[in-house]
Amino acid sequence: MTSRALSLLAALASPFFLAAAVAGWLYGVWPATPLTFTIAAIVVASGPTLGIWHVAMTSEKDYIDADYVEEEPTAIFVATAPAAPPEPAPIVDTPRAAAARAFHGWRDKPNEAIAQRDRERRANAFVRT
């Protein structure tokens, strides 16, 4: 997980913390005093603020690479023909591969049950007329 994702998570978690603090005050789990309100307000306001600040400060570092050195383009002249690509390895037809091909090719084959049903419909239509 990157630091940018964590800062976004902190920004989105702040409203949930505020809702939890209000629920705690309403149910009496966390006493509603000015001190607890101030702490909750600081946490809720600082989450998105720190997240935005962190993204702004680290965005330049993501694009600047200290090791990047621009090199002069060099021309490469080759007087010979390019090498021929190597021969592909022969395909070995194993029983497992043949079964897999047969299984995956079932959609391409005509379904005999559908063909028989169509023949029977045509025969019945011919007999009725």
Accessible surface in RSA format (square Angstrom, percent):
REM  Atomic radii and reference values for relative SASA: ProtOr
REM  Chains: A
REM  Algorithm: Lee & Richards
REM  Probe-radius: 1.40
REM  Slices: 20
REM RES _ NUM      All-atoms   Total-Side   Main-Chain    Non-polar    All polar
REM                ABS   REL    ABS   REL    ABS   REL    ABS   REL    ABS   REL
RES MET A   1   181.39  93.9  95.03  62.9  86.36 205.6  99.24  84.4  82.15 108.8
RES THR A   2    90.36  64.3  83.03  84.2   7.34  17.5  81.11 109.0   9.25  14.0
RES SER A   3    55.87  47.2  46.51  62.1   9.36  21.6  31.63  67.4  24.24  34.0
RES ARG A   4    88.88  37.3  85.67  43.7   3.21   7.6  36.71  50.2  52.17  31.6
RES ALA A   5    39.83  36.6  30.98  47.8   8.85  20.1  35.62  50.2   4.21  11.2
RES LEU A   6    91.97  51.2  87.01  62.3   4.96  12.5  87.26  61.3   4.71  12.7
RES SER A   7    11.22   9.5   4.81   6.4   6.41  14.8  10.26  21.9   0.96   1.3
RES LEU A   8   108.86  60.6 105.36  75.4   3.50   8.8 108.83  76.4   0.02   0.1
RES LEU A   9   101.58  56.6  99.52  71.2   2.05   5.2 101.24  71.1   0.34   0.9
RES ALA A  10    46.42  42.7  36.61  56.5   9.81  22.3  44.11  62.1   2.30   6.1
RES ALA A  11    23.31  21.4  18.16  28.0   5.16  11.7  18.16  25.6   5.16  13.7
RES LEU A  12   106.16  59.1 103.68  74.2   2.49   6.2 104.21  73.2   1.95   5.2
RES ALA A  13    45.43  41.8  41.19  63.6   4.25   9.7  43.62  61.4   1.81   4.8
RES SER A  14     6.58   5.6   3.68   4.9   2.91   6.7   3.38   7.2   3.20   4.5
RES PRO A  15    78.32  57.1  72.51  66.1   5.81  21.1  73.91  61.0   4.41  27.4
RES PHE A  16   153.62  76.9 148.63  92.1   4.99  13.0 149.42  90.6   4.19  12.0
RES PHE A  17    68.04  34.0  62.64  38.8   5.41  14.1  67.21  40.8   0.83   2.4
RES LEU A  18    73.29  40.8  73.29  52.4   0.00   0.0  73.29  51.5   0.00   0.0
RES ALA A  19    58.97  54.2  48.12  74.3  10.84  24.7  55.14  77.7   3.83  10.1
RES ALA A  20    64.08  58.9  48.43  74.7  15.65  35.6  55.83  78.6   8.25  21.9
RES ALA A  21     1.71   1.6   0.00   0.0   1.71   3.9   1.28   1.8   0.42   1.1
RES VAL A  22    60.40  39.7  60.40  54.7   0.00   0.0  60.40  52.5   0.00   0.0
RES ALA A  23    41.63  38.3  38.91  60.1   2.71   6.2  41.12  57.9   0.51   1.3
RES GLY A  24    11.70  14.4   0.00   N/A  11.70  14.4  11.05  30.3   0.65   1.5
RES TRP A  25    45.04  18.1  28.38  13.7  16.66  39.1  28.54  15.2  16.50  26.8
RES LEU A  26   141.93  79.0 109.47  78.3  32.46  81.6 112.15  78.8  29.78  80.2
RES TYR A  27   181.27  84.6 150.94  85.9  30.33  78.9 107.54  80.8  73.73  90.9
RES GLY A  28    60.03  74.0   0.00   N/A  60.03  74.0  30.58  83.9  29.45  66.0
RES VAL A  29   126.87  83.5  96.32  87.2  30.54  73.6 103.24  89.7  23.63  64.1
RES TRP A  30    76.95  30.9  75.30  36.4   1.65   3.9  69.81  37.2   7.14  11.6
RES PRO A  31    85.20  62.1  76.58  69.8   8.62  31.3  85.20  70.3   0.00   0.0
RES ALA A  32    76.29  70.1  40.33  62.2  35.96  81.8  42.22  59.5  34.07  90.3
RES THR A  33    56.82  40.4  52.55  53.3   4.28  10.2  52.77  70.9   4.06   6.1
RES PRO A  34   114.92  83.8 107.83  98.3   7.10  25.8 114.30  94.4   0.63   3.9
RES LEU A  35   123.84  69.0 117.73  84.2   6.12  15.4 121.90  85.6   1.94   5.2
RES THR A  36    13.88   9.9  13.88  14.1   0.00   0.0  13.88  18.6   0.00   0.0
RES PHE A  37   120.85  60.5 120.85  74.9   0.00   0.0 120.85  73.3   0.00   0.0
RES THR A  38    67.44  48.0  65.41  66.3   2.04   4.9  46.55  62.5  20.90  31.6
RES ILE A  39    76.95  43.8  75.95  56.6   1.00   2.4  76.95  55.4   0.00   0.0
RES ALA A  40     0.76   0.7   0.76   1.2   0.00   0.0   0.76   1.1   0.00   0.0
RES ALA A  41    42.56  39.1  34.18  52.7   8.38  19.1  40.04  56.4   2.52   6.7
RES ILE A  42   106.94  60.9 102.68  76.5   4.26  10.3 106.67  76.8   0.27   0.7
RES VAL A  43    63.83  42.0  61.98  56.1   1.85   4.4  62.56  54.4   1.27   3.4
RES VAL A  44    27.97  18.4  26.86  24.3   1.10   2.7  26.86  23.3   1.10   3.0
RES ALA A  45    63.74  58.6  52.73  81.4  11.02  25.1  61.56  86.7   2.19   5.8
RES SER A  46    37.22  31.5  33.55  44.8   3.67   8.4  24.50  52.2  12.72  17.8
RES GLY A  47    12.05  14.9   0.00   N/A  12.05  14.9  11.83  32.5   0.22   0.5
RES PRO A  48    43.33  31.6  43.33  39.5   0.00   0.0  43.33  35.8   0.00   0.0
RES THR A  49    85.40  60.7  81.14  82.3   4.26  10.2  62.61  84.1  22.79  34.4
RES LEU A  50   109.15  60.8 107.33  76.8   1.82   4.6 107.60  75.6   1.54   4.2
RES GLY A  51     5.72   7.1   0.00   N/A   5.72   7.1   5.08  13.9   0.64   1.4
RES ILE A  52   123.19  70.1 119.07  88.7   4.12   9.9 121.75  87.7   1.44   3.9
RES TRP A  53   146.87  58.9 142.78  69.1   4.09   9.6 129.17  68.9  17.70  28.7
RES HIS A  54    53.28  29.1  53.28  37.0   0.00   0.0  36.81  37.9  16.47  19.2
RES VAL A  55    48.68  32.0  48.68  44.1   0.00   0.0  48.68  42.3   0.00   0.0
RES ALA A  56    56.14  51.6  38.16  58.9  17.97  40.9  46.00  64.8  10.14  26.9
RES MET A  57   102.55  53.1  92.79  61.4   9.76  23.2  63.21  53.7  39.34  52.1
RES THR A  58    24.74  17.6  24.74  25.1   0.00   0.0  24.74  33.2   0.00   0.0
RES SER A  59    30.47  25.7  30.24  40.4   0.24   0.5  16.14  34.4  14.33  20.1
RES GLU A  60   121.94  70.0 117.62  89.0   4.32  10.3  40.35  78.1  81.59  66.6
RES LYS A  61   155.41  75.8 137.73  84.5  17.68  42.1  88.50  79.7  66.91  71.3
RES ASP A  62    87.66  61.4  51.97  51.7  35.69  84.4  22.86  53.8  64.81  64.6
RES TYR A  63   179.39  83.8 147.62  84.0  31.77  82.7 110.80  83.3  68.60  84.6
RES ILE A  64   123.12  70.1 105.16  78.3  17.97  43.3 109.76  79.0  13.37  36.3
RES ASP A  65    95.25  66.7  79.12  78.8  16.12  38.1  29.32  69.0  65.93  65.8
RES ALA A  66   101.08  92.9  63.82  98.5  37.26  84.8  72.38 101.9  28.70  76.0
RES ASP A  67   125.13  87.6 103.09 102.6  22.04  52.1  33.34  78.5  91.78  91.5
RES TYR A  68   156.49  73.1 133.40  75.9  23.08  60.1 106.45  80.0  50.04  61.7
RES VAL A  69   112.80  74.2  95.78  86.7  17.02  41.0  99.17  86.2  13.64  37.0
RES GLU A  70   145.86  83.7 117.94  89.2  27.92  66.5  37.65  72.8 108.21  88.3
RES GLU A  71   145.40  83.5 121.16  91.7  24.24  57.7  41.84  80.9 103.55  84.5
RES GLU A  72   148.79  85.4 135.77 102.7  13.02  31.0  60.12 116.3  88.67  72.4
RES PRO A  73   125.73  91.6  95.35  86.9  30.38 110.4 106.59  88.0  19.13 118.9
RES THR A  74   114.77  81.6  85.09  86.3  29.68  70.7  68.23  91.6  46.54  70.4
RES ALA A  75    78.95  72.6  42.93  66.2  36.02  81.9  50.68  71.4  28.27  74.9
RES ILE A  76   145.39  82.7 114.43  85.2  30.97  74.6 117.20  84.4  28.19  76.5
RES PHE A  77   183.29  91.7 151.13  93.6  32.16  83.7 153.57  93.1  29.72  85.1
RES VAL A  78   109.04  71.7  74.71  67.6  34.32  82.7  78.13  67.9  30.91  83.8
RES ALA A  79   111.77 102.8  64.43  99.4  47.34 107.7  75.33 106.1  36.43  96.5
RES THR A  80   104.53  74.3  89.70  90.9  14.82  35.3  79.88 107.3  24.65  37.3
RES ALA A  81    88.32  81.2  59.86  92.4  28.46  64.7  66.02  93.0  22.30  59.1
RES PRO A  82   127.53  92.9 101.26  92.3  26.27  95.5 112.10  92.6  15.43  95.9
RES ALA A  83    98.44  90.5  63.87  98.6  34.57  78.6  73.81 103.9  24.63  65.2
RES ALA A  84    89.03  81.9  61.01  94.2  28.02  63.7  66.33  93.4  22.71  60.2
RES PRO A  85   115.80  84.4  97.28  88.7  18.52  67.3 103.31  85.3  12.50  77.7
RES PRO A  86   122.61  89.4 100.91  92.0  21.70  78.9 111.54  92.1  11.07  68.8
RES GLU A  87   159.79  91.7 136.33 103.1  23.46  55.9  61.85 119.6  97.95  80.0
RES PRO A  88   115.42  84.1  92.83  84.6  22.59  82.1 103.27  85.3  12.15  75.5
RES ALA A  89    85.32  78.4  61.03  94.2  24.29  55.3  66.97  94.3  18.35  48.6
RES PRO A  90   117.52  85.7  96.76  88.2  20.76  75.5 107.84  89.0   9.68  60.2
RES ILE A  91   166.86  95.0 133.93  99.8  32.93  79.4 138.94 100.1  27.92  75.8
RES VAL A  92   114.03  75.0  95.25  86.2  18.78  45.3  98.51  85.6  15.52  42.1
RES ASP A  93    93.96  65.8  63.07  62.8  30.89  73.0  30.72  72.3  63.24  63.1
RES THR A  94    59.23  42.1  56.83  57.6   2.39   5.7  51.39  69.0   7.84  11.8
RES PRO A  95   118.19  86.1 105.28  96.0  12.91  46.9 113.06  93.3   5.14  31.9
RES ARG A  96   206.08  86.5 197.82 100.8   8.26  19.7  76.76 104.9 129.32  78.4
RES ALA A  97    36.37  33.4  27.97  43.2   8.40  19.1  34.51  48.6   1.86   4.9
RES ALA A  98    40.89  37.6  35.78  55.2   5.11  11.6  36.75  51.8   4.14  11.0
RES ALA A  99    62.52  57.5  50.58  78.1  11.95  27.2  58.30  82.1   4.22  11.2
RES ALA A 100    46.64  42.9  39.35  60.7   7.29  16.6  46.46  65.4   0.18   0.5
RES ARG A 101   137.18  57.6 127.05  64.8  10.13  24.1  77.27 105.6  59.91  36.3
RES ALA A 102    62.37  57.3  46.24  71.4  16.13  36.7  57.94  81.6   4.43  11.7
RES PHE A 103   140.16  70.1 132.55  82.1   7.61  19.8 139.74  84.7   0.42   1.2
RES HIS A 104   122.53  67.0 112.53  78.2  10.01  25.6  72.39  74.6  50.15  58.3
RES GLY A 105    21.41  26.4   0.00   N/A  21.41  26.4  19.41  53.3   2.01   4.5
RES TRP A 106   153.95  61.8 146.16  70.7   7.79  18.3 130.70  69.7  23.25  37.7
RES ARG A 107   174.07  73.1 144.88  73.9  29.19  69.5  48.86  66.8 125.21  75.9
RES ASP A 108   129.01  90.4  96.02  95.6  32.99  78.0  34.10  80.3  94.91  94.7
RES LYS A 109   132.64  64.7 120.66  74.0  11.98  28.5  75.84  68.3  56.80  60.5
RES PRO A 110   125.35  91.4  98.74  90.0  26.61  96.7 110.02  90.8  15.33  95.2
RES ASN A 111    85.13  58.7  70.49  68.1  14.63  35.2  22.91  55.1  62.21  60.1
RES GLU A 112   114.35  65.7 110.09  83.3   4.26  10.2  63.93 123.7  50.42  41.2
RES ALA A 113    67.86  62.4  56.45  87.1  11.41  26.0  60.93  85.8   6.93  18.4
RES ILE A 114    82.52  47.0  81.77  60.9   0.75   1.8  82.52  59.4   0.00   0.0
RES ALA A 115    34.11  31.4  27.25  42.0   6.87  15.6  33.06  46.6   1.05   2.8
RES GLN A 116    89.35  50.0  89.35  65.3   0.00   0.0  14.04  29.9  75.32  57.1
RES ARG A 117   114.50  48.1 112.17  57.2   2.34   5.6  44.61  61.0  69.89  42.4
RES ASP A 118    49.77  34.9  48.58  48.4   1.18   2.8  10.00  23.5  39.77  39.7
RES ARG A 119   117.69  49.4 112.26  57.2   5.42  12.9  57.34  78.4  60.35  36.6
RES GLU A 120    91.52  52.5  88.32  66.8   3.21   7.6  37.08  71.7  54.44  44.5
RES ARG A 121   146.02  61.3 140.10  71.4   5.92  14.1  55.46  75.8  90.56  54.9
RES ARG A 122   152.87  64.2 145.48  74.2   7.38  17.6  76.65 104.8  76.22  46.2
RES ALA A 123    54.77  50.4  46.03  71.0   8.74  19.9  54.17  76.3   0.60   1.6
RES ASN A 124    76.61  52.8  75.46  72.9   1.15   2.8   8.38  20.2  68.22  65.9
RES ALA A 125    55.15  50.7  49.69  76.7   5.46  12.4  53.80  75.8   1.35   3.6
RES PHE A 126   165.78  82.9 154.18  95.5  11.60  30.2 158.88  96.3   6.90  19.8
RES VAL A 127   120.12  79.0  95.73  86.7  24.40  58.8 101.80  88.4  18.33  49.7
RES ARG A 128   200.09  84.0 161.98  82.6  38.11  90.7  64.10  87.6 135.98  82.4
RES THR A 129   142.86 101.6  82.61  83.8  60.25 143.6  95.29 128.0  47.58  71.9
END  Absolute sums over single chains surface
CHAIN  1 A    12058.6      10197.7       1860.9       8562.2       3496.4
END  Absolute sums over all chains
TOTAL         12058.6      10197.7       1860.9       8562.2       3496.4
